Amino acid sequence: MQSKSDENKIDVSTRIRYCDHIPIHSTDYTEESMFFEPSNGMRPSPLQHNPLNALVCPRPIGWISSIGVGGAVNLAPFSYFNAVSADPPCVMFAPNAASSEGEKDTYRNVVEIPEFVVNLVSVQLAQKMNQTSTSFGYDINEFEACGLTPISSKLIRPPRVEESKAALECTVYDVVHLPIGTDGRKSHVVVGEVVGIHIDDELIVAGRIDERRLNSIARLGYFNYATLGAILEIPRP
Ligand SMILES: Cc1cc2nc3c(=O)[nH]c(=O)nc-3n(C[C@H](O)[C@H](O)[C@H](O)COP(=O)(O)O)c2cc1C
């Protein structure tokens, strides 16, 4: 897929040459805190797993529905997901191939039909959301396999999850291809422009979204999730 971001790509090699005279750092590290370079492996002792998911968390979950040209509907959760701009409203999610050969079905679909829905995941939907992460075959419809109700979107082709209290209809704005992973896996960042927003009436209280009513679940590291804890209101200075 042609990438719009190619036009604005930063030439990192030139930048590094330009900065050569600036020392990287001059601090003498005396503390015993852990430091490692991912290019040498993501599990240096005593870490048993890649720590990134447990360090960059909690992450919201985008439950992405998509459809391919042959009509194959897909639904899968992505926690490498976030809103990246409020106006214009844009979101991103990152499908990371499960092996060096294949691509995620969701990625295949959004390349074929550049549209997707972000269904928001309330705590009550956590188990169903998790079920849809099963690696079903391309032709298996996760709505049917996991007992969820597809409902038509207003502006785009993929259906949305009726059980979700909010959903964002998106068109693909751009796809950024990340460097190939150490084990040969391909990863991409799909950026979407939000073209339609569904909000269950019960979420709106005094003209605002009540985050507690949406009650979104968030992803931590390993098999851990977080639910909404204390909410702090901190006005801007
Ligand atoms: C909570 C959760 C978050 C996930 N986040 C991602 C993610 O950000 N990127 C990714 O490639 N896979 C992620 N996965 C795994 C995919 O959901 C899983 O591989 C799914 O089968 C992909 O479906 P597809 O091949 O039908 O697109 C996540 C799974 C769970 C349970």
The ligand as a MOL file (V3000), in Angstrom:
LIG
                    3D

  0  0  0     0  0            999 V3000
M  V30 BEGIN CTAB
M  V30 COUNTS 31 33 0 0 0
M  V30 BEGIN ATOM
M  V30 1 C -5.9630 -7.8090 24.7650 0
M  V30 2 C -5.2180 -8.2070 23.5280 0
M  V30 3 C -4.4810 -7.2660 22.8370 0
M  V30 4 C -3.7970 -7.6160 21.6640 0
M  V30 5 N -3.0820 -6.6660 21.0110 0
M  V30 6 C -2.4750 -6.9630 19.8420 0
M  V30 7 C -1.7740 -5.9550 19.1200 0
M  V30 8 O -1.7100 -4.7910 19.5070 0
M  V30 9 N -1.1930 -6.3210 17.9520 0
M  V30 10 C -1.2800 -7.5850 17.4690 0
M  V30 11 O -0.7420 -7.8540 16.3980 0
M  V30 12 N -1.9360 -8.5580 18.1340 0
M  V30 13 C -2.5430 -8.2720 19.3020 0
M  V30 14 N -3.2280 -9.2320 19.9880 0
M  V30 15 C -3.3610 -10.5670 19.3860 0
M  V30 16 C -4.4430 -10.5620 18.2980 0
M  V30 17 O -5.6880 -10.1360 18.8130 0
M  V30 18 C -4.6130 -12.0020 17.7610 0
M  V30 19 O -3.3940 -12.3770 17.1390 0
M  V30 20 C -5.7370 -12.1160 16.7960 0
M  V30 21 O -5.9250 -13.4930 16.5180 0
M  V30 22 C -5.4600 -11.4100 15.5230 0
M  V30 23 O -6.5610 -11.6480 14.7230 0
M  V30 24 P -6.5730 -11.6440 13.1640 0
M  V30 25 O -5.4530 -12.4990 12.6180 0
M  V30 26 O -7.9010 -12.2360 12.9570 0
M  V30 27 O -6.4660 -10.2310 12.7240 0
M  V30 28 C -3.8720 -8.9400 21.1760 0
M  V30 29 C -4.6190 -9.8990 21.8910 0
M  V30 30 C -5.2760 -9.5430 23.0610 0
M  V30 31 C -6.0730 -10.5630 23.8170 0
M  V30 END ATOM
M  V30 BEGIN BOND
M  V30 1 1 1 2
M  V30 2 1 2 3
M  V30 3 2 2 30
M  V30 4 2 3 4
M  V30 5 1 4 5
M  V30 6 1 4 28
M  V30 7 2 5 6
M  V30 8 1 6 7
M  V30 9 1 6 13
M  V30 10 2 7 8
M  V30 11 1 7 9
M  V30 12 1 9 10
M  V30 13 2 10 11
M  V30 14 1 10 12
M  V30 15 2 12 13
M  V30 16 1 13 14
M  V30 17 1 14 15
M  V30 18 1 14 28
M  V30 19 1 15 16
M  V30 20 1 16 17
M  V30 21 1 16 18
M  V30 22 1 18 19
M  V30 23 1 18 20
M  V30 24 1 20 21
M  V30 25 1 20 22
M  V30 26 1 22 23
M  V30 27 1 23 24
M  V30 28 2 24 25
M  V30 29 1 24 26
M  V30 30 1 24 27
M  V30 31 2 28 29
M  V30 32 1 29 30
M  V30 33 1 30 31
M  V30 END BOND
M  V30 END CTAB
M  END
